[in-house]
Amino acid sequence: MKIIIKDDYKQVSEAAAEVVAQKIKNNPHAVLGLATGSTPIGAYGELINMCERGEISFKGVSTINLDEYVGIDGEHNQSYRYFMNTNLFDHVDIDKNNTDLPNGVAKDLEEECKRYSAVIESKTRDIQVLGLGRNGHIGFNEPNTPFDSKTHIVNLTEDTIEANSRLFDDIADVPKRAITMGIAEIMQAKSILLIATGKGKAKAVLDTIEGKVTENVPSSVLQNHDDVTIILDREAASELH
Ligand code: GLP
């Protein structure tokens, strides 16, 4: 694991964007695995700036996102499709036909999981960007998700619902289920970039990097991948030895 510690969120965002931009520079047809949550917003902003300056182009790039809530469609302002459009896709020269997320309002959710697994299987991701849940979840793979899991439907934990409720008007509005890429599929990406900032992530960061590899801490599986970069701010790194 390559661990980079920066002073603050801005520097973390710049460094993370640089790692992703390098993949696009190396391969104009790069396949990016992308994440939602507040953590990567700054990095997406930096990528937008780079695209505006003509340093990178998303014309040939395809993306596969980690997850989506069940029960809200892409027009809903809390859906992850909406998040990706407003925080990245609408501001760069990407062809949206080349951007994929699970469909949280598919009639047959099991079929949708199969479709999504097939998409993941068909495209080798050059990089998978990850945020980190306070309980070590990656995507929406909550503690005790099997490491060999593929795309599946999850019941969100109370902790995750509570953490994500800050973005909703009312905690009752937070969907209780989501579709997430599985852990085995996350691990198939050629490289992985995990970003975490703030004191609230310090324990999960410690468990990810220094803890034992256990399904109890989904992110600990990253210790088994041979090309992982973790970018942290000082607060998120504060419990590391
Ligand atoms: C959600 C997402 C995760 C994300 C996590 C942390 O649960 N499904 O992909 O990593 O939140 O979010 P944040 O970056 O807002 O702390």
Boltz pocket constraint, residues with backbone or C-beta under 6 A from the ligand:
constraints:
  - pocket:
      binder: B
      contacts: [[A, 35], [A, 36], [A, 37], [A, 38], [A, 39], [A, 40], [A, 66], [A, 67], [A, 130], [A, 131], [A, 132], [A, 133], [A, 134], [A, 137], [A, 138], [A, 139], [A, 140], [A, 160], [A, 164]]
      max_distance: 6.0
